[in-house]
Amino acid sequence: MIKLENICKSYDEKTVLDNIMAEFPDDSITCIMGESGAGKTTLVRIIAGLENADRGTVSGAGVVSFDFQEDRLINDISAADNIMLVLDKNDFGGHDKKTMRKIIKENLAEVLKDYPSDKSTGTYSGGMKRRVCLVRAMMKKSDTIILDEPFSGMDEETKILAAEYIKKHRDGSCLLYTSPSPRDISGS
């Protein structure tokens, strides 16, 4: 279980998080919702250990897989190669690289449908890039998966497709995702 105790964070004179207390049970799905600037990204970055709180503690997150709001893809290489950069044999039960690549392409096909995963990601639309990043985060073996606004740039049909992929591949991890919109929780 992830436990947050009295998490506080300020930037200069602006308080972003003030004594946040929360518990996220193992095997749970939680949407952290709020308008832009409400501190959602700051909170999940603190949970992931990417940023320090000014005060308070986080425990129980374990190994974290993180999907950032920005795509963070290398545009000159394929979607499959982008994912291969962050995964290793432990994420695939010790399989060799050829089998790993096959599994990655199967996962990408679930969210990209007929679009070839061997094209450079520089040719992808914004929504397609978001889906590649989603697959990358979901395939990394972890105790906690954090998706920071994973549905941005997606139309309603694609959001449903992405939400179905998340549910199918969560594999019992605690899942936290952020959203500025209540519409993003309907398909998940």
HELIX and SHEET records of a PDB file:
HELIX    1   1 LYS A   40  ALA A   48  1                                   9    
HELIX    2   2 ALA A   79  MET A   84  1                                   6    
HELIX    3   3 LYS A   89  PHE A   92  5                                   4    
HELIX    4   4 LYS A   97  LEU A  112  1                                  16    
HELIX    5   5 THR A  121  THR A  123  5                                   3    
HELIX    6   6 GLY A  126  MET A  139  1                                  14    
HELIX    7   7 GLU A  156  HIS A  169  1                                  14    
HELIX    8   8 ARG A  183  SER A  186  1                                   4    
SHEET    1   A 3 LYS A  14  PHE A  24  0                                        
SHEET    2   A 3 ILE A   2  TYR A  11 -1                                        
SHEET    3   A 3 ARG A  55  SER A  59 -1                                        
SHEET    1   B 4 ILE A  29  MET A  33  0                                        
SHEET    2   B 4 CYS A 174  SER A 179  1                                        
SHEET    3   B 4 THR A 144  ASP A 148  1                                        
SHEET    4   B 4 VAL A  64  ASP A  67  1                                        
END                                                                             
